[in-house]
Amino acid sequence: MREAPNSVGARCPGVVLLHGIARTSASLKGLERLLQASGFATLNIDYASRTKPIAALADDIHPAIARFAERGAPLHFVAHSMGGLVTRAYIAKYRPGRLARVVMLGTPNGGSEVADLLSGSWPYDSFYGPAGCELTTASRSNAATAVDYPVGVIAGNRFIDPIAGLFVLPKPNDGRVSVQSAMLAGMTDHIVVKASHTGLPRHVVAIEQTIAFLRDGHFRAVSAT
């Protein structure tokens, strides 16, 4: 696991960024730069998302987050895709004392029908590993608990893969996760934007809304864009 360079202003609220499965911290670099420009200190963690179960990944990232939390400022989380599930597992076990708000971008809180279709096949299991097997709708149904901290959910309703988008996932969806599956019991607010799953962390409106939720605790009232 690698920690990306981060800003360390002692009084700035901190944001932990967690990428999705089979991605790296580089996928959140643009989002990270805009968070820093908006006055947030950041910790963009690179973790081995394909090698361990989600609970073990939460253990792996704990030392870096614990060091970052020593700044004593409010601590937010912004996570893409499976990174949101790692965030939930992390907070359940290591809840920071100054936990503030969480934004999830395309997180399969209710699982993904794409994982339902492919899980159990050798190519899927060998590539995505133990965590990938936890992304099915059955696995997420068993893990469903309401959150008791502020969570903003951003879902996408555009897809690149026509097979998954048209024939596998319930509509609307982002090509990997349906809008309904992104929802989470106890969430504070949610919004849908015109972005694909991989495009969510780069989408201008998604980024603006992420910053708005971290600052104000709710998304700005706009139509899906």
FENJOUR-V254096 format. One record per pair of residues at least 12 apart in sequence whose C-alpha atoms are under 10 Angstrom apart, sorted by the first residue. I is the first residue (numbers start at 0). J is the second residue. D is the distance in Angstrom with one decimal. If there is no record, write none. Layout:
# FENJOUR-V254096
I,J,D / I,J,D
This chain:
# FENJOUR-V254096
0,44,7.4 / 0,45,5.4 / 0,46,4.5 / 0,47,6.3 / 0,48,9.6 / 0,56,9.9 / 0,59,7.7 / 0,60,7.7 / 0,63,9.4 / 1,23,9.7 / 1,24,8.8 / 1,43,8.8 / 1,44,6.2 / 1,45,4.9 / 1,46,6.7 / 1,47,9.2 / 1,60,9.5 / 1,63,9.1 / 2,24,8.5 / 2,42,6.9 / 2,43,6.2 / 2,44,4.7 / 2,45,5.9 / 2,46,8.5 / 2,60,9.4 / 2,63,7.3 / 2,64,9.7 / 3,16,9.8 / 3,24,7.2 / 3,25,8.8 / 3,28,9.2 / 3,41,8.8 / 3,42,6.5 / 3,43,5.2 / 3,44,6.0 / 3,45,7.1 / 4,41,8.2 / 4,42,7.2 / 4,43,7.4 / 4,44,9.2 / 5,31,9.0 / 5,32,9.7 / 5,35,8.7 / 5,39,9.8 / 5,40,6.6 / 5,41,5.1 / 5,42,5.4 / 5,43,7.2 / 5,44,9.8 / 5,67,9.5 / 6,32,10.0 / 6,35,7.2 / 6,38,9.5 / 6,39,7.9 / 6,40,4.8 / 6,41,5.9 / 6,42,7.9 / 7,39,8.9 / 7,40,5.6 / 7,41,7.6 / 7,42,9.1 / 7,67,8.5 / 7,70,8.0 / 8,38,8.9 / 8,39,8.3 / 8,40,6.3 / 8,41,9.6 / 8,70,8.3 / 8,72,9.4 / 9,40,8.5 / 9,69,9.4 / 9,70,5.7 / 9,71,7.5 / 9,72,7.0 / 10,38,9.7 / 10,39,9.3 / 10,40,8.9 / 10,70,7.8 / 10,71,8.0 / 10,72,6.0 / 10,73,8.8 / 11,35,9.5 / 11,37,10.0 / 11,38,6.4 / 11,39,5.5 / 11,40,5.8 / 11,41,9.4 / 11,70,8.9 / 11,71,9.5 / 11,72,6.5 / 11,73,8.0 / 11,74,9.5 / 12,38,7.7 / 12,39,5.3 / 12,40,6.1 / 12,41,8.6 / 12,68,9.9 / 12,70,9.1 / 12,71,8.9 / 12,72,5.3 / 12,73,5.0 / 12,74,6.1 / 12,75,7.4 / 12,97,9.9 / 12,99,9.0 / 12,213,9.3 / 12,214,9.6 / 13,34,9.6 / 13,35,9.5 / 13,38,9.2 / 13,39,5.6 / 13,40,4.6 / 13,41,5.6 / 13,42,7.6 / 13,67,7.9 / 13,68,7.8 / 13,70,8.4 / 13,71,9.2 / 13,72,6.5 / 13,73,6.2 / 13,74,4.8 / 13,75,5.9 / 13,76,8.3 / 13,97,10.0 / 13,98,9.8 / 13,99,9.3 / 14,31,8.8 / 14,34,8.1 / 14,35,9.2 / 14,39,6.6 / 14,40,6.1 / 14,41,4.8 / 14,42,6.2 / 14,43,8.3 / 14,64,9.9 / 14,67,9.3 / 14,68,9.7 / 14,73,8.6 / 14,74,5.9 / 14,75,4.6 / 14,76,5.3 / 14,77,6.7 / 14,78,9.9 / 14,99,9.5 / 14,100,9.2 / 14,101,9.1 / 14,213,9.0 / 15,31,9.5 / 15,40,8.7 / 15,41,5.9 / 15,42,4.8 / 15,43,6.0 / 15,44,7.4 / 15,63,9.7 / 15,64,7.4 / 15,67,8.6 / 15,68,9.6 / 15,74,7.4 / 15,75,6.2 / 15,76,4.7 / 15,77,6.2 / 15,78,8.1 / 15,86,9.3 / 15,101,9.4 / 16,28,9.4 / 16,30,9.1 / 16,31,7.7 / 16,41,7.3 / 16,42,6.1 / 16,43,4.7 / 16,44,6.3 / 16,45,9.1 / 16,75,8.8 / 16,76,6.0 / 16,77,5.0 / 16,78,5.6 / 16,79,8.2 / 16,82,8.3 / 16,83,9.6 / 16,86,9.4 / 16,102,9.7 / 17,42,8.8 / 17,43,6.5 / 17,44,6.0 / 17,45,7.6 / 17,46,8.3 / 17,60,9.5 / 17,76,7.7 / 17,77,6.5 / 17,78,4.7 / 17,79,6.4 / 17,80,8.8 / 17,81,8.5 / 17,82,4.9 / 17,83,7.4 / 17,84,9.8 / 17,85,8.0 / 17,86,7.6 / 17,103,9.7 / 18,43,8.3 / 18,44,7.7 / 18,45,7.5 / 18,46,8.3 / 18,48,8.6 / 18,77,8.8 / 18,78,6.0 / 18,79,5.2 / 18,80,7.1 / 18,81,7.3 / 18,82,5.1 / 18,83,8.4 / 18,85,9.5 / 18,104,9.8 / 18,200,9.3 / 19,45,10.0 / 19,46,9.5 / 19,48,7.4 / 19,49,9.8 / 19,78,7.5 / 19,79,5.3 / 19,80,4.8 / 19,81,4.6 / 19,82,4.7 / 19,83,7.9 / 19,84,9.2 / 19,85,9.0 / 19,104,9.6 / 19,105,9.4 / 19,106,8.5 / 19,197,9.3 / 20,46,9.3 / 20,47,8.5 / 20,48,5.2 / 20,49,6.4 / 20,50,9.9 / 20,79,9.0 / 20,80,7.3 / 20,81,5.8 / 20,82,7.2 / 20,127,7.3 / 20,128,9.6 / 20,130,8.0 / 20,131,7.6 / 21,46,9.6 / 21,47,8.2 / 21,48,6.1 / 21,49,6.2 / 21,50,9.8 / 21,81,9.5 / 21,126,8.4 / 21,127,7.0 / 21,128,9.7 / 21,131,9.4 / 22,45,8.6 / 22,46,9.0 / 22,47,9.0 / 22,48,7.7 / 22,49,9.3 / 22,79,9.7 / 22,80,9.8 / 22,81,9.9 / 22,82,9.8 / 22,197,9.7 / 23,43,9.3 / 23,44,8.2 / 23,45,5.6 / 23,46,7.4 / 23,47,8.6 / 23,48,8.7 / 24,42,9.7 / 24,43,5.9 / 24,44,5.9 / 24,45,5.0 / 24,46,8.2 / 25,43,8.6 / 25,44,9.5 / 25,45,8.4 / 26,43,9.9 / 26,79,9.3 / 26,197,8.7 / 26,198,9.6 / 26,200,7.5 / 26,201,8.5 / 27,43,7.6 / 27,44,9.6 / 27,77,9.6 / 27,78,9.0 / 27,79,8.4 / 27,199,10.0 / 27,200,6.3 / 27,201,7.8 / 28,43,8.0 / 28,200,9.1 / 28,201,9.1 / 29,200,8.0 / 29,201,6.7 / 29,202,9.9 / 29,206,9.4 / 30,77,9.5 / 30,200,6.4 / 30,201,6.6 / 30,202,9.0 / 30,203,9.3 / 30,205,9.6 / 30,206,6.6 / 30,207,9.6 / 30,209,9.3 / 30,210,9.7 / 31,43,7.4 / 31,77,9.6 / 31,200,9.6 / 31,206,9.7 / 33,206,8.0 / 33,207,9.0 / 33,210,8.7 / 34,206,8.6 / 34,207,9.5 / 34,209,9.0 / 34,210,7.0 / 34,213,9.8 / 37,210,7.7 / 37,214,9.7 / 38,210,10.0 / 39,74,9.8 / 39,75,9.4 / 39,210,9.4 / 39,213,9.6 / 39,214,9.9 / 40,67,9.4 / 40,70,10.0 / 40,72,9.5 / 40,74,9.4 / 40,75,9.9 / 41,67,8.8 / 41,74,9.6 / 41,75,9.3 / 41,76,9.5 / 41,77,10.0 / 42,63,8.4 / 42,64,7.8 / 42,67,7.3 / 42,68,10.0 / 42,76,9.4 / 43,63,10.0 / 43,64,9.9 / 43,77,9.6 / 43,78,10.0 / 44,60,7.6 / 44,63,8.1 / 44,64,8.8 / 45,60,8.8 / 46,59,7.6 / 46,60,7.1 / 46,82,9.9 / 47,59,8.8 / 47,60,9.7 / 48,81,8.7 / 48,82,8.7 / 48,85,9.4 / 48,127,8.1 / 48,128,8.3 / 48,129,9.1 / 48,130,7.1 / 48,131,8.8 / 49,124,9.5 / 49,125,8.9 / 49,126,7.1 / 49,127,5.0 / 49,128,4.9 / 49,129,6.9 / 49,130,6.3 / 49,131,7.2 / 50,125,9.7 / 50,126,9.2 / 50,127,7.8 / 50,128,5.7 / 50,129,6.6 / 50,130,7.4 / 50,131,9.4 / 51,127,9.5 / 51,128,6.9 / 51,129,5.4 / 51,130,6.0 / 51,131,9.2 / 52,85,9.5 / 52,128,8.0 / 52,129,4.9 / 52,130,4.5 / 52,131,8.2 / 52,132,8.5 / 52,133,7.6 / 53,81,8.7 / 53,82,9.2 / 53,84,7.3 / 53,85,5.8 / 53,86,9.4 / 53,87,9.6 / 53,88,7.1 / 53,89,9.1 / 53,129,7.9 / 53,130,5.4 / 53,131,8.9 / 53,132,9.9 / 53,133,7.7 / 53,134,9.8 / 54,84,9.2 / 54,85,7.1 / 54,86,9.8 / 54,87,9.5 / 54,88,5.9 / 54,89,7.5 / 54,91,9.8 / 54,92,8.9 / 54,130,8.9 / 55,85,9.1 / 55,88,9.1 / 55,89,9.4 / 55,130,9.3 / 56,82,9.8 / 56,85,6.8 / 56,86,9.6 / 56,88,8.8 / 56,89,8.5 / 56,130,8.7 / 57,82,9.8 / 57,84,9.3 / 57,85,5.7 / 57,86,7.3 / 57,87,8.8 / 57,88,6.1 / 57,89,4.8 / 57,90,8.6 / 57,91,9.6 / 57,92,8.3 / 57,93,8.7 / 58,85,9.5 / 58,88,9.0 / 58,89,7.3 / 58,92,8.7 / 58,93,8.7 / 59,89,9.6 / 60,85,9.3 / 60,86,9.8 / 60,89,8.3 / 61,89,7.5 / 61,90,9.9 / 61,92,9.7 / 61,93,7.5 / 64,89,9.8 / 64,93,9.7 / 64,95,8.9 / 65,93,8.9 / 65,95,8.0 / 68,95,7.4 / 68,96,8.6 / 68,97,8.0 / 68,98,9.2 / 69,95,10.0 / 69,97,10.0 / 71,96,9.1 / 71,97,7.4 / 72,96,9.9 / 72,97,6.9 / 72,98,9.2 / 72,99,9.5 / 73,95,9.2 / 73,96,8.7 / 73,97,5.0 / 73,98,6.1 / 73,99,5.7 / 73,100,8.8 / 74,95,7.6 / 74,96,8.7 / 74,97,5.8 / 74,98,5.0 / 74,99,5.3 / 74,100,7.4 / 74,101,9.1 / 74,213,9.9 / 75,95,9.7 / 75,97,8.8 / 75,98,6.3 / 75,99,5.1 / 75,100,4.9 / 75,101,5.7 / 75,102,8.2 / 75,149,9.8 / 75,150,10.0 / 75,213,7.2 / 76,90,9.9 / 76,98,8.6 / 76,99,8.1 / 76,100,6.5 / 76,101,4.7 / 76,102,6.3 / 76,103,8.3 / 76,150,9.3 / 76,213,8.9 / 77,100,8.5 / 77,101,5.8 / 77,102,4.8 / 77,103,6.0 / 77,104,7.8 / 77,150,9.8 / 77,151,9.5 / 77,200,9.7 / 77,209,7.9 / 77,210,9.7 / 77,213,9.0 / 78,101,7.9 / 78,102,6.3 / 78,103,5.1 / 78,104,6.1 / 78,105,8.7 / 78,106,7.8 / 78,152,10.0 / 78,200,8.9 / 79,102,8.6 / 79,103,6.0 / 79,104,4.7 / 79,105,6.1 / 79,106,6.2 / 79,107,9.6 / 79,153,9.5 / 79,196,8.9 / 79,197,8.8 / 79,199,7.9 / 79,200,6.9 / 80,103,7.3 / 80,104,6.0 / 80,105,4.9 / 80,106,3.9 / 80,107,6.4 / 80,108,8.9 / 80,154,9.8 / 80,175,9.1 / 80,176,8.5 / 80,181,9.0 / 80,196,7.8 / 80,197,8.7 / 80,199,9.3 / 80,200,9.6 / 81,103,9.2 / 81,104,9.2 / 81,105,8.3 / 81,106,5.7 / 81,107,6.7 / 81,108,8.6 / 81,110,9.7 / 81,130,8.6 / 81,131,8.9 / 81,133,9.7 / 81,134,8.0 / 82,103,8.1 / 82,104,8.8 / 82,105,9.5 / 82,106,7.2 / 82,107,9.6 / 83,101,8.7 / 83,102,8.1 / 83,103,5.5 / 83,104,7.6 / 83,105,8.4 / 83,106,5.5 / 83,107,8.0 / 83,108,7.9 / 83,152,9.7 / 83,181,9.9 / 84,103,8.9 / 84,106,7.0 / 84,107,7.7 / 84,108,6.9 / 84,130,9.9 / 84,133,9.7 / 84,134,9.2 / 84,139,9.4 / 84,142,9.9 / 85,106,10.0 / 85,130,9.6 / 86,101,8.5 / 86,102,9.8 / 86,103,9.0 / 87,101,9.4 / 87,108,9.6 / 87,144,9.8 / 87,146,8.3 / 88,142,9.9 / 90,146,9.8 / 90,148,9.6 / 91,146,9.3 / 98,148,8.2 / 98,149,9.3 / 99,148,7.6 / 99,149,7.2 / 99,150,9.4 / 99,213,8.2 / 99,216,9.2 / 100,148,7.0 / 100,149,5.0 / 100,150,6.0 / 100,151,7.9 / 100,187,9.7 / 100,212,7.8 / 100,213,6.1 / 100,214,8.9 / 100,215,9.6 / 100,216,7.2 / 100,217,9.9 / 101,148,7.9 / 101,149,6.2 / 101,150,4.7 / 101,151,6.2 / 101,152,8.5 / 101,186,9.6 / 101,187,9.7 / 101,209,9.1 / 101,212,8.5 / 101,213,7.5 / 101,216,9.3 / 102,149,8.6 / 102,150,5.7 / 102,151,4.7 / 102,152,5.9 / 102,153,7.4 / 102,186,9.9 / 102,188,9.6 / 102,189,9.4 / 102,208,9.4 / 102,209,6.4 / 102,210,9.1 / 102,212,7.5 / 102,213,7.7 / 102,216,9.9 / 103,150,7.4 / 103,151,6.3 / 103,152,5.0 / 103,153,6.1 / 103,154,8.3 / 103,181,8.4 / 103,182,9.6 / 103,183,9.9 / 103,189,9.4 / 103,200,10.0 / 103,209,8.7 / 104,151,8.7 / 104,152,6.3 / 104,153,4.9 / 104,154,6.1 / 104,155,8.2 / 104,181,8.3 / 104,190,9.9 / 104,191,9.9 / 104,196,8.4 / 104,197,9.8 / 104,198,9.9 / 104,199,6.5 / 104,200,7.1 / 104,205,8.1 / 104,206,9.7 / 104,209,8.8 / 105,152,7.6 / 105,153,6.2 / 105,154,5.0 / 105,155,6.6 / 105,156,9.8 / 105,172,9.4 / 105,173,7.8 / 105,175,8.4 / 105,176,6.5 / 105,177,8.4 / 105,178,8.0 / 105,180,8.8 / 105,181,6.0 / 105,182,9.2 / 105,191,9.7 / 105,194,9.7 / 105,195,8.9 / 105,196,6.2 / 105,197,8.8 / 105,198,9.8 / 105,199,7.2 / 105,200,9.1 / 106,134,9.9 / 106,152,8.0 / 106,153,8.4 / 106,154,7.9 / 106,175,9.6 / 106,176,7.3 / 106,177,9.5 / 106,178,9.5 / 106,180,8.0 / 106,181,5.4 / 106,182,8.4 / 106,183,9.4 / 106,196,9.2 / 107,134,7.1 / 107,135,8.8 / 107,136,8.6 / 107,139,8.1 / 107,154,9.6 / 107,175,8.4 / 107,176,5.8 / 107,177,7.9 / 107,178,9.0 / 107,179,9.1 / 107,180,5.6 / 107,181,5.1 / 107,182,8.1 / 107,183,9.2 / 108,134,8.6 / 108,135,9.9 / 108,136,8.7 / 108,139,6.5 / 108,140,8.5 / 108,142,8.9 / 108,143,7.7 / 108,144,9.9 / 108,152,9.9 / 108,176,9.1 / 108,177,10.0 / 108,179,9.1 / 108,180,5.8 / 108,181,5.3 / 108,182,6.5 / 108,183,6.1 / 108,184,9.2 / 109,134,8.4 / 109,135,8.1 / 109,136,5.7 / 109,137,8.4 / 109,138,8.5 / 109,139,5.3 / 109,140,6.2 / 109,141,9.5 / 109,142,8.8 / 109,143,7.5 / 109,176,8.9 / 109,177,9.0 / 109,178,9.9 / 109,179,7.8 / 109,180,4.4 / 109,181,6.4 / 109,182,7.3 / 109,183,7.6 / 109,184,9.9 / 110,133,8.1 / 110,134,5.0 / 110,135,4.8 / 110,136,3.9 / 110,137,7.3 / 110,138,7.1 / 110,139,5.2 / 110,140,7.5 / 110,142,9.9 / 110,143,10.0 / 110,175,9.7 / 110,176,7.6 / 110,177,8.9 / 110,179,9.9 / 110,180,6.2 / 110,181,8.2 / 111,133,9.7 / 111,134,6.1 / 111,135,5.4 / 111,136,5.6 / 111,137,9.3 / 111,138,9.8 / 111,139,8.8 / 111,167,9.4 / 111,168,7.6 / 111,169,9.6 / 111,174,9.9 / 111,175,6.7 / 111,176,5.5 / 111,177,7.4 / 111,180,7.1 / 111,181,9.2 / 112,134,8.7 / 112,135,6.6 / 112,136,6.5 / 112,137,9.6 / 112,163,8.7 / 112,167,6.4 / 112,168,5.8 / 112,169,8.2 / 112,175,8.0 / 112,176,7.7 / 112,177,8.6 / 112,180,9.4 / 113,134,8.9 / 113,135,7.8 / 113,136,9.3 / 113,163,6.8 / 113,164,9.5 / 113,167,6.5 / 113,168,6.9 / 113,174,8.8 / 113,175,6.5 / 113,176,8.0 / 113,177,10.0 / 114,131,7.5 / 114,132,7.4 / 114,133,8.6 / 114,134,6.0 / 114,135,5.1 / 114,136,7.8 / 114,175,8.7 / 114,176,9.6 / 115,132,8.8 / 115,133,9.8 / 115,134,7.9 / 115,135,5.0 / 115,136,6.7 / 115,137,8.2 / 115,138,9.6 / 115,167,9.5 / 116,135,8.6 / 116,163,9.9 / 116,167,8.1 / 117,131,9.8 / 117,132,9.3 / 117,135,9.3 / 118,131,7.6 / 118,132,6.0 / 118,133,9.0 / 118,134,8.6 / 118,135,7.5 / 119,132,7.8 / 136,180,8.6 / 139,180,9.6 / 143,183,8.4 / 143,184,8.0 / 144,183,8.5 / 144,184,6.9 / 144,185,8.6 / 145,183,7.0 / 145,184,4.6 / 145,185,5.0 / 145,186,7.8 / 146,183,7.8 / 146,184,6.6 / 146,185,5.2 / 146,186,6.7 / 146,187,9.3 / 147,184,9.4 / 147,185,6.6 / 147,186,8.3 / 147,187,9.5 / 148,185,8.2 / 148,186,8.0 / 148,187,8.3 / 149,185,8.4 / 149,186,6.6 / 149,187,5.5 / 149,188,8.4 / 149,212,9.3 / 149,213,9.5 / 149,216,7.2 / 149,217,9.0 / 150,183,8.6 / 150,184,9.8 / 150,185,7.9 / 150,186,4.9 / 150,187,5.3 / 150,188,6.8 / 150,189,8.5 / 150,212,8.7 / 150,213,9.5 / 150,216,8.4 / 150,217,9.0 / 151,182,9.4 / 151,183,9.2 / 151,185,10.0 / 151,186,6.2 / 151,187,5.8 / 151,188,4.9 / 151,189,5.5 / 151,190,8.1 / 151,208,9.3 / 151,209,8.0 / 151,212,6.8 / 151,213,8.8 / 151,216,7.9 / 151,217,7.1 / 151,218,7.6 / 152,178,9.7 / 152,181,7.0 / 152,182,6.6 / 152,183,7.7 / 152,186,7.2 / 152,187,8.2 / 152,188,6.4 / 152,189,4.5 / 152,190,6.4 / 152,191,8.5 / 152,209,9.1 / 152,212,9.7 / 152,218,9.4 / 153,178,8.7 / 153,181,7.7 / 153,182,8.7 / 153,188,8.8 / 153,189,5.8 / 153,190,5.1 / 153,191,5.8 / 153,192,7.3 / 153,199,8.3 / 153,200,10.0 / 153,205,7.0 / 153,206,9.8 / 153,208,8.4 / 153,209,8.2 / 153,218,9.4 / 154,171,9.5 / 154,172,8.0 / 154,173,7.5 / 154,176,8.2 / 154,177,7.8 / 154,178,5.5 / 154,179,8.6 / 154,180,9.1 / 154,181,6.2 / 154,182,8.2 / 154,189,7.8 / 154,190,6.4 / 154,191,4.8 / 154,192,6.3 / 154,193,8.6 / 154,194,8.1 / 154,195,8.9 / 154,196,8.3 / 154,199,8.0 / 154,205,8.9 / 155,171,8.1 / 155,172,6.3 / 155,173,4.9 / 155,174,8.6 / 155,175,9.6 / 155,176,8.2 / 155,177,8.0 / 155,178,6.7 / 155,181,9.1 / 155,190,8.7 / 155,191,5.6 / 155,192,5.1 / 155,193,5.7 / 155,194,4.8 / 155,195,5.6 / 155,196,6.4 / 155,197,9.5 / 155,198,8.6 / 155,199,6.8 / 155,202,9.8 / 155,205,9.1 / 155,223,9.3 / 155,224,9.7 / 156,170,8.0 / 156,171,5.3 / 156,172,4.7 / 156,173,4.8 / 156,174,8.1 / 156,176,9.1 / 156,177,7.8 / 156,178,6.9 / 156,191,6.8 / 156,192,6.4 / 156,193,5.4 / 156,194,6.0 / 156,195,6.6 / 156,196,8.5 / 156,199,10.0 / 156,223,9.1 / 156,224,9.8 / 157,170,9.8 / 157,171,7.7 / 157,172,6.4 / 157,173,4.8 / 157,174,6.9 / 157,177,10.0 / 157,191,10.0 / 157,192,8.3 / 157,193,5.6 / 157,194,5.0 / 157,195,4.7 / 157,196,7.8 / 157,198,9.3 / 157,199,9.8 / 158,171,9.2 / 158,172,6.9 / 158,173,4.7 / 158,174,4.3 / 158,175,7.9 / 158,176,9.6 / 158,193,9.1 / 158,194,7.3 / 158,195,4.8 / 158,196,7.1 / 158,197,9.2 / 158,198,9.4 / 159,173,7.9 / 159,174,6.3 / 159,175,9.5 / 159,194,9.5 / 159,195,6.6 / 159,196,8.6 / 159,197,9.2 / 159,198,9.7 / 160,173,9.0 / 160,174,5.8 / 160,175,8.6 / 160,195,9.3 / 161,174,7.6 / 162,174,8.5 / 163,175,7.0 / 163,176,9.4 / 164,176,9.0 / 164,177,8.8 / 164,195,9.9 / 168,180,9.8 / 171,191,9.7 / 172,191,9.8 / 172,193,9.9 / 172,194,9.4 / 172,195,8.1 / 172,196,8.5 / 173,192,9.6 / 173,193,8.6 / 173,194,6.8 / 173,195,4.6 / 173,196,4.9 / 173,197,8.5 / 173,198,9.1 / 173,199,8.9 / 174,194,9.6 / 174,195,6.4 / 174,196,6.2 / 174,197,8.9 / 175,195,8.4 / 175,196,6.2 / 175,197,8.9 / 176,195,9.4 / 176,196,7.3 / 177,196,9.7 / 178,190,9.4 / 178,191,7.5 / 178,192,10.0 / 187,212,9.7 / 187,216,7.9 / 187,217,7.2 / 187,218,9.5 / 188,212,8.7 / 188,216,8.3 / 188,217,6.0 / 188,218,6.8 / 188,219,10.0 / 189,208,10.0 / 189,212,9.9 / 189,217,8.4 / 189,218,7.3 / 190,205,8.8 / 190,208,8.6 / 190,217,9.9 / 190,218,7.3 / 190,219,9.1 / 190,220,8.9 / 190,221,8.8 / 190,222,8.7 / 190,223,7.2 / 190,224,9.7 / 191,204,9.9 / 191,205,8.7 / 191,221,9.9 / 191,222,8.4 / 191,223,5.5 / 191,224,7.7 / 192,204,7.2 / 192,205,6.8 / 192,208,9.8 / 192,221,10.0 / 192,222,8.5 / 192,223,4.9 / 192,224,5.0 / 193,205,9.1 / 193,223,6.7 / 193,224,5.3 / 194,224,8.5 / 202,224,9.7 / 203,224,9.5 / 204,221,9.8 / 204,223,9.1 / 204,224,6.9 / 205,218,9.9 / 205,224,8.9 / 207,219,9.0 / 208,220,9.6 / 208,221,9.8
